[in-house]
Amino acid sequence: MINTISCTPDEAKNLIKQLCGLQISFMLWGATGVGKSEAVRQLSEELDAELRDVRLCQKMPTDIAGLPALDHETRQTVFYPPAFLAPPIIKKPVILFFDEISLAPDDTRSAVLGILEERRQGEIQIPDDWIIVAAGNRPEDLANARGLGAAANRRLLHIVIEPQLEATLAHFIKIGVIPEVLAFLKVFPQHLSGEESARTQKHELYPRPASWKKVSDVYEVLRKADKNLRRIAVAGIIGDSVAAEFMMLAEEIKSAKSVDELLEIQRKTPDKIGRHLPSTLNALYALSFAIATRATEETAEELLELINRFDEQRSENFTLLPMRELQTMAGSLLLDKIWKEGWKVENKQAFWRYNEKREAASLNQNSFVPKAEENAALSVVAA
């Protein structure tokens, strides 16, 4: 058991950024699909570093330690070093990433541990501006993985990555995951990662953060296809029981107006927008995420005004729905995107109308979005 504090992929990435100047080797632990490899890929992009991805489950010891060859002049054995240790063609930092170390053969893993611990391989010294990261599954992660051993554990900085809902949803919005998936995870957060239930039920297929991105891609391609095809495809990624729940929610919100359709109605007949807003909690969740996903600099103000109308609906369809809390959640998601993209809305009427609504609202502790979180978003946008 890796007895340390877990964190999100973004936190792991930021920690490595802060400490990479110390020439420490980092070990990322976590279940399959939680974002270990993706975090390292993003890190390489943000640092403008060359990523050298070495999949250790496919390597032999000689692929790491070097290929032996005979020096005919000295009559001695020399070792040709692996390509991943060659200097970069363009002068830039390198991230040396040893993935799937916990699945590597023992001899291969031993060769890699020498690099991780000493930052050298034979006569080759790893340059100071190279970052060395390894990643693997823990023995409890259903992946036939093994620990590294006490000696290696003492020499590495260990980071355990666990999926966390809000951080995952924020990342999914950024990369364009479909609203159906976002709404489903908001309603059923226990399905973000299903290792525990898979372990007890001995299921081979179960949801994990990376699989939800795959569900999003597959569902979008099959959106106009036969419903049974969509069901088969989704079940083939996350298992039949979770797929059944997801398909029920997706079908429920299928008939709802799209964001573009709602904006067009708002432009032409704003007083009639309530007739076209979805009237179920799941569909309103999906709309809230769709607004953030679909927002552009040109539509941000209109979308904020659409959110402003959430709590102004007086129809009996909305009487039992938490419209003010949904308004808070949708507004927070949209303002967060506006802030990150640098769009200017602070002088727009829709922003101040939303701000006034927010200040007037008395949200309780069971609010869908923490009050402090949204206040921070408002203050940043208005700054």
C-alpha positions as CSV (number, residue, x, y, z in Angstrom):
1,M,0.0,0.0,0.0
2,I,1.3,3.4,-1.0
3,N,0.5,5.3,2.2
4,T,0.6,8.9,1.0
5,I,-1.9,11.7,0.2
6,S,-3.8,11.3,-3.0
7,C,-4.2,14.2,-5.5
8,T,-5.7,15.1,-8.8
9,P,-3.8,14.9,-12.1
10,D,-3.5,18.7,-12.2
11,E,-2.0,18.8,-8.7
12,A,0.5,16.0,-9.6
13,K,1.5,18.0,-12.7
14,N,2.0,21.2,-10.7
15,L,4.0,19.5,-8.0
16,I,6.4,18.1,-10.6
17,K,6.7,21.5,-12.1
18,Q,7.7,23.1,-8.8
19,L,10.2,20.4,-7.9
20,C,11.8,19.4,-11.2
21,G,14.8,21.6,-10.5
22,L,15.9,19.3,-7.7
23,Q,16.6,16.4,-10.1
24,I,14.2,14.1,-8.1
25,S,12.6,11.2,-9.9
26,F,8.8,11.0,-9.5
27,M,6.6,7.9,-9.3
28,L,2.9,8.3,-10.2
29,W,0.6,5.7,-8.8
30,G,-3.1,5.1,-9.7
31,A,-5.6,2.9,-11.3
32,T,-5.8,2.5,-15.1
33,G,-7.5,5.4,-16.7
34,V,-7.2,8.0,-13.9
35,G,-5.0,10.4,-16.0
36,K,-1.4,9.5,-15.1
37,S,-0.1,9.4,-18.7
38,E,-2.3,12.4,-19.8
39,A,-0.9,14.5,-16.9
40,V,2.7,13.8,-18.1
41,R,1.7,14.6,-21.7
42,Q,0.2,17.9,-20.6
43,L,3.3,18.6,-18.6
44,S,5.5,18.2,-21.6
45,E,3.4,20.6,-23.6
46,E,3.3,23.3,-20.8
47,L,7.1,23.1,-20.4
48,D,7.8,22.8,-24.1
49,A,9.7,19.7,-23.4
50,E,10.3,16.6,-25.5
51,L,8.3,13.6,-24.2
52,R,10.1,10.3,-24.4
53,D,7.5,7.6,-23.6
54,V,9.0,4.3,-22.7
55,R,6.4,1.5,-22.2
56,L,8.2,-0.9,-19.9
57,C,5.8,-3.8,-20.2
58,Q,7.1,-4.2,-23.8
59,K,10.8,-3.9,-23.0
60,M,13.6,-6.3,-22.2
61,P,16.5,-5.5,-19.9
62,T,18.8,-4.8,-22.9
63,D,16.4,-2.2,-24.1
64,I,17.1,-0.2,-21.0
65,A,20.7,-1.1,-20.1
66,G,22.0,-1.1,-23.6
67,L,22.8,-3.7,-26.2
68,P,26.1,-5.6,-25.7
69,A,28.6,-5.5,-28.5
70,L,32.3,-6.5,-28.9
71,D,34.9,-3.7,-29.3
72,H,37.4,-5.6,-31.6
73,E,40.3,-3.2,-30.8
74,T,40.1,-3.5,-27.0
75,R,38.6,-7.0,-27.1
76,Q,36.1,-5.8,-24.5
77,T,32.3,-5.8,-24.3
78,V,30.7,-2.4,-24.7
79,F,27.1,-1.4,-24.5
80,Y,25.2,0.6,-27.1
81,P,22.9,2.9,-25.2
82,P,19.2,3.0,-25.9
83,A,17.8,5.8,-28.2
84,F,15.8,7.3,-25.4
85,L,19.0,8.5,-23.7
86,A,20.3,10.3,-26.8
87,P,20.7,14.1,-26.6
88,P,17.7,15.9,-28.1
89,I,18.1,17.1,-31.7
90,I,16.7,20.5,-30.7
91,K,18.0,21.9,-27.5
92,K,15.1,21.7,-25.0
93,P,14.2,19.9,-21.8
94,V,13.3,16.2,-21.9
95,I,10.7,14.3,-19.9
96,L,11.8,10.7,-19.6
97,F,8.6,8.8,-18.9
98,F,8.7,5.2,-17.9
99,D,5.1,4.0,-18.1
100,E,3.7,0.8,-16.7
101,I,6.7,0.1,-14.5
102,S,4.6,-2.1,-12.2
103,L,3.9,-4.5,-15.1
104,A,7.5,-4.7,-16.3
105,P,9.5,-8.0,-16.0
106,D,11.7,-8.0,-12.9
107,D,15.0,-7.6,-14.8
108,T,13.6,-4.7,-16.8
109,R,12.3,-3.0,-13.8
110,S,15.7,-3.4,-12.0
111,A,17.4,-1.7,-14.9
112,V,15.0,1.2,-14.8
113,L,15.3,1.6,-11.1
114,G,18.9,2.3,-11.5
115,I,18.1,5.3,-13.8
116,L,15.3,6.5,-11.4
117,E,17.6,6.3,-8.4
118,E,20.9,7.5,-9.7
119,R,19.9,9.5,-12.9
120,R,22.5,7.7,-14.9
121,Q,22.8,4.6,-17.1
122,G,26.3,3.1,-17.2
123,E,28.6,5.9,-18.3
124,I,25.7,8.2,-19.4
125,Q,24.7,10.9,-16.9
126,I,21.1,12.2,-17.2
127,P,21.3,16.0,-17.9
128,D,20.0,18.2,-15.1
129,D,17.2,19.7,-17.2
130,W,15.7,16.3,-17.8
131,I,12.6,15.3,-15.7
132,I,12.3,11.6,-14.9
133,V,8.8,10.2,-14.2
134,A,7.6,6.7,-13.8
135,A,4.0,5.5,-13.6
136,G,2.2,2.3,-12.6
137,N,-0.7,0.7,-11.0
138,R,-0.9,-0.2,-7.3
139,P,-1.4,-3.9,-6.4
140,E,-4.9,-3.0,-5.3
141,D,-5.8,-1.5,-8.7
142,L,-7.0,-4.7,-10.4
143,A,-4.1,-4.7,-12.9
144,N,-1.8,-7.6,-11.9
145,A,0.7,-5.0,-10.6
146,R,3.4,-5.3,-8.1
147,G,5.1,-2.8,-5.8
148,L,8.7,-1.6,-6.4
149,G,10.2,-2.7,-3.2
150,A,11.5,-0.9,-0.1
151,A,14.8,0.2,-1.6
152,A,13.2,2.0,-4.6
153,N,10.4,3.4,-2.5
154,R,12.9,5.3,-0.3
155,R,14.5,7.0,-3.3
156,L,11.5,8.3,-5.2
157,L,8.9,10.9,-4.6
158,H,5.6,9.1,-4.7
159,I,2.4,10.7,-6.0
160,V,-1.0,8.8,-5.8
161,I,-3.6,10.1,-8.3
162,E,-7.2,9.5,-7.5
163,P,-10.1,10.7,-9.6
164,Q,-12.0,13.6,-8.1
165,L,-15.4,14.6,-9.5
166,E,-15.2,18.4,-9.8
167,A,-11.6,18.4,-11.1
168,T,-12.6,15.7,-13.7
169,L,-15.7,17.6,-14.8
170,A,-13.7,20.8,-15.2
171,H,-11.2,18.9,-17.4
172,F,-14.0,17.2,-19.4
173,I,-15.6,20.6,-20.1
174,K,-12.3,21.9,-21.4
175,I,-11.8,19.0,-23.8
176,G,-15.4,19.0,-25.0
177,V,-16.9,15.8,-23.4
178,I,-20.6,15.7,-24.3
179,P,-23.2,17.1,-21.9
180,E,-24.8,13.7,-21.4
181,V,-21.7,12.3,-19.8
182,L,-21.2,15.4,-17.7
183,A,-24.7,15.3,-16.4
184,F,-24.6,11.6,-15.7
185,L,-21.5,12.0,-13.6
186,K,-23.0,14.9,-11.7
187,V,-26.1,12.8,-10.9
188,F,-24.2,9.5,-10.3
189,P,-20.7,10.5,-9.0
190,Q,-20.1,7.0,-7.8
191,H,-19.7,5.9,-11.4
192,L,-16.7,8.2,-12.1
193,S,-14.5,5.2,-11.2
194,G,-15.8,1.8,-10.6
195,E,-12.9,-0.3,-9.2
196,E,-14.6,-1.0,-5.9
197,S,-17.8,-2.5,-7.4
198,A,-15.8,-4.3,-10.1
199,R,-13.6,-5.9,-7.4
200,T,-16.6,-7.2,-5.5
201,Q,-18.6,-8.3,-8.5
202,K,-15.6,-9.6,-10.5
203,H,-16.4,-7.5,-13.5
204,E,-13.8,-7.0,-16.3
205,L,-15.5,-3.8,-17.6
206,Y,-16.1,-0.9,-15.4
207,P,-16.1,2.9,-15.7
208,R,-13.0,5.1,-15.1
209,P,-12.2,8.7,-16.1
210,A,-10.5,7.8,-19.3
211,S,-13.3,5.5,-20.4
212,W,-15.9,8.3,-20.0
213,K,-14.0,10.3,-22.7
214,K,-14.2,7.2,-24.9
215,V,-18.0,7.0,-24.2
216,S,-18.3,10.6,-25.2
217,D,-16.5,10.1,-28.5
218,V,-18.4,6.9,-29.4
219,Y,-21.8,8.3,-28.4
220,E,-21.3,11.5,-30.5
221,V,-20.4,9.4,-33.6
222,L,-23.5,7.2,-33.0
223,R,-25.8,10.0,-31.9
224,K,-28.1,9.5,-35.0
225,A,-27.6,5.8,-35.2
226,D,-29.9,3.1,-33.9
227,K,-30.4,3.3,-30.1
228,N,-29.4,-0.4,-29.7
229,L,-26.1,0.3,-31.4
230,R,-25.3,3.1,-29.0
231,R,-26.2,0.8,-26.1
232,I,-23.9,-2.0,-27.3
233,A,-21.0,0.4,-27.8
234,V,-21.4,2.1,-24.4
235,A,-21.7,-1.2,-22.6
236,G,-18.6,-2.4,-24.4
237,I,-16.6,0.4,-22.7
238,I,-18.1,0.7,-19.2
239,G,-20.1,-2.6,-18.7
240,D,-23.7,-3.3,-19.1
241,S,-25.2,-2.2,-15.7
242,V,-23.7,1.3,-15.8
243,A,-24.3,1.6,-19.5
244,A,-28.0,0.9,-18.8
245,E,-28.2,3.8,-16.3
246,F,-26.3,6.1,-18.7
247,M,-28.6,5.3,-21.6
248,M,-31.7,6.0,-19.6
249,L,-30.4,9.5,-18.7
250,A,-29.2,10.1,-22.3
251,E,-32.6,9.2,-23.7
252,E,-34.4,11.4,-21.1
253,I,-32.5,14.5,-22.3
254,K,-32.5,13.6,-26.0
255,S,-35.6,15.6,-26.8
256,A,-34.4,18.8,-25.0
257,K,-33.6,21.9,-27.1
258,S,-29.9,22.4,-27.9
259,V,-28.0,25.5,-26.6
260,D,-28.0,27.0,-30.1
261,E,-31.8,26.5,-30.4
262,L,-32.4,28.1,-27.0
263,L,-30.3,31.1,-27.9
264,E,-32.3,31.6,-31.1
265,I,-35.5,31.4,-29.2
266,Q,-34.1,33.9,-26.6
267,R,-33.2,36.4,-29.4
268,K,-36.7,36.2,-31.0
269,T,-39.1,35.7,-28.1
270,P,-37.2,36.0,-24.8
271,D,-40.4,36.0,-22.8
272,K,-41.3,32.5,-24.1
273,I,-38.0,30.9,-23.2
274,G,-39.5,29.0,-20.3
275,R,-41.7,27.0,-22.6
276,H,-38.5,25.5,-24.1
277,L,-36.3,25.0,-21.1
278,P,-36.0,21.3,-20.0
279,S,-38.2,20.5,-17.1
280,T,-36.3,17.6,-15.5
281,L,-33.3,17.8,-13.2
282,N,-31.1,15.5,-15.4
283,A,-31.9,17.6,-18.5
284,L,-31.2,20.8,-16.7
285,Y,-27.9,19.4,-15.5
286,A,-27.1,18.6,-19.1
287,L,-28.1,22.1,-20.3
288,S,-25.8,23.7,-17.6
289,F,-22.8,21.7,-18.8
290,A,-23.7,22.2,-22.5
291,I,-23.7,26.0,-21.9
292,A,-20.2,25.9,-20.6
293,T,-19.0,23.5,-23.3
294,R,-20.6,25.4,-26.2
295,A,-19.7,28.9,-25.0
296,T,-17.7,31.2,-27.2
297,E,-16.6,34.8,-26.7
298,E,-19.4,35.9,-29.0
299,T,-22.1,34.0,-27.1
300,A,-20.9,34.3,-23.5
301,E,-23.1,37.3,-22.7
302,E,-26.2,35.7,-24.3
303,L,-25.6,32.4,-22.4
304,L,-25.2,34.3,-19.1
305,E,-28.6,35.9,-19.8
306,L,-30.1,32.5,-20.5
307,I,-28.8,31.4,-17.1
308,N,-30.3,34.5,-15.5
309,R,-33.7,33.3,-16.6
310,F,-33.5,30.0,-14.7
311,D,-35.0,31.3,-11.5
312,E,-37.5,33.5,-13.2
313,Q,-39.7,30.6,-14.4
314,R,-43.1,30.4,-12.7
315,S,-44.5,27.5,-14.5
316,E,-45.6,24.5,-12.4
317,N,-43.0,22.4,-14.4
318,F,-40.3,24.1,-12.4
319,T,-42.0,24.4,-9.0
320,L,-40.2,21.4,-7.5
321,L,-36.9,21.9,-9.2
322,P,-33.9,23.7,-7.5
323,M,-33.7,26.4,-10.2
324,R,-31.7,28.8,-8.1
325,E,-29.1,26.2,-7.3
326,L,-29.0,25.1,-10.9
327,Q,-28.5,28.8,-11.9
328,T,-25.6,29.0,-9.5
329,M,-24.0,25.9,-10.9
330,A,-24.4,26.9,-14.5
331,G,-23.2,30.4,-13.8
332,S,-20.2,29.2,-12.0
333,L,-19.2,26.8,-14.8
334,L,-19.7,29.5,-17.4
335,L,-17.8,32.2,-15.4
336,D,-15.0,29.8,-14.8
337,K,-14.6,29.3,-18.6
338,I,-14.9,33.1,-19.2
339,W,-12.1,33.8,-16.7
340,K,-9.8,31.1,-18.1
341,E,-10.3,32.3,-21.7
342,G,-9.9,35.9,-20.8
343,W,-13.2,37.0,-22.3
344,K,-14.5,40.5,-21.2
345,V,-18.0,40.4,-19.8
346,E,-17.6,42.5,-16.7
347,N,-19.2,45.6,-18.3
348,K,-22.1,43.6,-19.8
349,Q,-25.6,43.9,-18.4
350,A,-26.1,40.1,-18.2
351,F,-23.0,39.9,-15.9
352,W,-24.2,42.5,-13.5
353,R,-27.7,41.1,-13.5
354,Y,-26.3,37.7,-12.6
355,N,-24.1,39.2,-10.0
356,E,-27.1,41.0,-8.4
357,K,-29.0,37.7,-8.4
358,R,-26.1,35.9,-6.8
359,E,-25.7,38.5,-4.0
360,A,-29.4,38.5,-3.3
361,A,-29.6,34.7,-3.1
362,S,-29.3,33.0,0.3
363,L,-27.8,29.7,-0.5
364,N,-27.6,27.0,2.1
365,Q,-24.8,24.6,2.7
366,N,-26.3,21.9,0.5
367,S,-25.9,24.1,-2.6
368,F,-24.7,22.3,-5.7
369,V,-21.7,24.6,-6.1
370,P,-19.8,25.9,-3.0
371,K,-20.5,29.5,-2.4
372,A,-16.9,30.4,-1.9
373,E,-15.9,28.9,-5.2
374,E,-18.4,30.9,-7.2
375,N,-17.6,34.1,-5.3
376,A,-14.0,33.6,-6.4
377,A,-15.0,33.3,-10.0
378,L,-17.2,36.4,-9.8
379,S,-14.4,38.4,-8.2
380,V,-11.8,37.3,-10.8
381,V,-14.1,38.2,-13.8
382,A,-14.9,41.6,-12.3
383,A,-11.3,42.4,-11.4
